Amino acid sequence: MARIISIIFIAVLIGTIILGIGAGYVVNKFFIITPEKDAEIINFTIEQGQNAAQISKNLKEAGIIDSEWFFRAYVKWTNTGANFQAGVFELQPGMSMMAITTALTSSEAGIKRVTIIEGWTIRDIGFSFENKGMFQAEEIFEQAGLPAVDYLPQSMINPAEKWKDEFSFLASKPRNVSLEGFLFPDTYYFFRDVTAEDVVRRMLENFDKKMKTEWREEIERQGKTIFDIITMASIIEREMYGLEDRKMVADIFWKRLEIGMALQADSSVNYVTGKKTPAASSEDIRVDSFWNTYKYPGLPLGPISNPSAEAIEAAIYPIPNDYYYFLTTPAGEIIYSKTHDEHVANKQKYLR
């Protein structure tokens, strides 16, 4: 088979010479050319299961190669078509076919694309990396701290504290809670050998970039801390969708805090139990945890998720309203109530 492929390749070379292209051009294209000094770096993705034809088409569309035919001819001649690795790779226009295939077939050279979903917890993030085979979930916990754990009465050292020297926005974070809330949800690109420490640092750096200057100034003007806002935003993230409704709910929650009323956020109970249910059970809301906003008034001990920029904005800029209660119908409609009796009546009407 290899001999047949070699014969085909030689025939191709002869054909190109006859066409006036020249063997020198082919050799240059396959092995020698290099990108321009200031050539753009392109993150090129190979999805699991893609074949050489699909990859060559995508390379052409990305502007990395100018001929699918030449690339496929090189892959066939070198018999590398079965060696492509799924992942994200840094490539540049003008690379030789050999350089491109070397990059795309190297398990060490690939970059992993990791998407951290808005509202995920440290637990979710840790197991996401574990499921991708990058490292164990515990390695994230060793850098960011454990979810739903109060380190104050524990004999354990809180690993999250070390990051305060590097990131000033963590100054208001109490020393007894993890980095929950500050691992900014986004799509990241990591080399395959990235460490959990590198991952946490990248997420904290991203949080620092996404916290707008005007947000920080408004938080200070309101007499709140970044930690207060992120804790509130983490609840809003899990309780409501859509910027306007999130701002409405933010005002409801802030008003409850002002009058000493319990937040009664089911999402805070789920954070402790690890459940994903839309409504906490009567047994769950009795769980003894400072994250249980049914049992303890005020904000929970710390954030219950890593919130999106939208939820953070809602926590900073609530829409003033006269409501103290809300519910979401099975159809997704938000029903607001001014009094507890009205809220109970709405629950009977919409949630029966």
ABEGO torsion letter per residue (X at the ends): XAAAAAAAAAAAAAAAAAAGAEAAAAAAAAAABBBBAABBBBBBBBBBGBBAAAAAAAAAAAGABABAAAAAAAAAAAGAAAABBBEBBBBBBGBBAAAAAAAAABAAABBBBBBBBBGBBAAAAAAAAAAAGABBAAAAAAAAEBBGBBAAABABBBAAAAAAAABAAAAABBAABBABGABBBBBBBBBAABBAAAAAAAAAAAAAAABBAAAAAAAAAAGBBAAAAAAAAAAAAAABBEAAAAAAAAAAAAAAAAAGBBAGBAAAAAAAAGBABABBBAAAAABBBAABAAABBEBBABBABBBBAAAAAAAABBBBBABABBBBBAAGBBBBBABAAAAAAAAAAAAX
